[in-house]
Amino acid sequence: MTIPTHTPLADSPLDLLLLSIVTERTGIVVPPHQKERFRLLVAEGCRKLATTLEGYIAALTTSGRDHPVFRHLVEGITINETYFFRDETQIAFLRDVWLPHIIHRRGTGEQPTLQVWSAASSSGEELYTIAMLLHDLLGETLNQWTLRLMGTDIDDDALAKAQRGVYTNWSFRCTPEKDRDRHFQPVQDGFAVCPALKALTTFQHLNLVTDSFPVVTRDLWNCDLILCRNVFIYFSQDVVRRVLAKLAESLVPEGILLLGASDGVSDEAPGLALCHHGNAFYFMRAESALHSPVSPKRPARTVAPRPRGVPRAPAAGASSGGCDRSGGRGNDRGHTQGAAPRHSPGRRRARRFRHRMERHYGRSCPCAARSPEPPDGRHHSG
């Protein structure tokens, strides 16, 4: 049996072929600093399966997603680091702003519905967090709603854990004790999701890169909320653009997409516009954000040129709420939690956009949120 030597994975044709197969099948690009770890993972797979590197590559090329080679590799190159109530800023936005707003809008109908998709659900903590928020917000009216909470992932072992719904204390490190005691039951190896909460969720396998969506039969369409957090760090920019385009098509016209703080998305997200409420940043379908108040069909307003050397006066009443039509990232990489830095690029872009809108439309510009109440329905209705 031939085991790869201890040299870093880099130049041999077999090495390059193996890396290209991984990218083609999963979309994951192995960065240079992780190639040594990847080499060790491949060597471990060869030992466990008693095969050569050539046999390992052949099995990876022809195997289905349930084959031990593919499952071992996917489990090893993805990081299933997650926990309940992850990212306090985003959770507060959902709990205090967006979910109450859409519940108020939809709750007046005869059969209110809400569809949420956790597109990289890992072991389930993210989707169960949304289920807890909805359970608490809807209260006695929960049974009047049709809730479709779907979690998908490429890692079948992580999905099995999500479906089992049993977690150790490490998953609760940001969970208030009262929430854990209300929604979980103590068991021998941790805490189990209570049956009422578990009944709200469904988990299934999905490869974001190779599988097709939106798909009506799998409830992967007409989503009010999609969470795809800390996934794009694995992908090339070309793959990111393709996946973002499919996610945009899976949203209802005024649904929202939440990404993770570490996702390196370029300023031009296809079909999407970057919006924010306070320090919470999210994407909407571009044609729905603010109902396109800067549509090119609207006659341009003639503005006298500002004399050179005279600074631009800030618009009166500018505030922190609004929508950044440039599609830029809201937080710099060094600021993944809490408030974005005062002079971060995302905030500068948002301020410039608000000033531009207020000069054009006056202080009634719909992008200026001046109270802690949810932004107007054009931002958040579904």
Secondary structure, DSSP 8 states (H G I E B T S, - for coil): -----SS-S-SSHHHHHHHHHHHHHH-B---GGGHHHHHHHHHHHHHHHT--HHHHHHHHHH--TTSHHHHHHHHHHS-----TT-SHHHHHHIIIIIHHHHHHHHTTSSS-EEEEEETT-TTSHHHHHHHHHHHHHHGGGGGGSEEEEEEEES-HHHHHHHHHTEE-GGGGTTS-HHHHHHHEEEETTEEEE-HHHHTTEEEEE--TTTS---BGGGTBSSEEEEEETT-GGGB-HHHHHHHHHHHHHTEEEEEEEEE-TT----S--TTEEEEEETTEEEEEETTTGGG-TT-TTS---------TT------TT--SBEEETT---SS-TT--SSS--TT-HHHHHHHHHHHHHHHHH-TT-TT-B-SSS---HHHH--
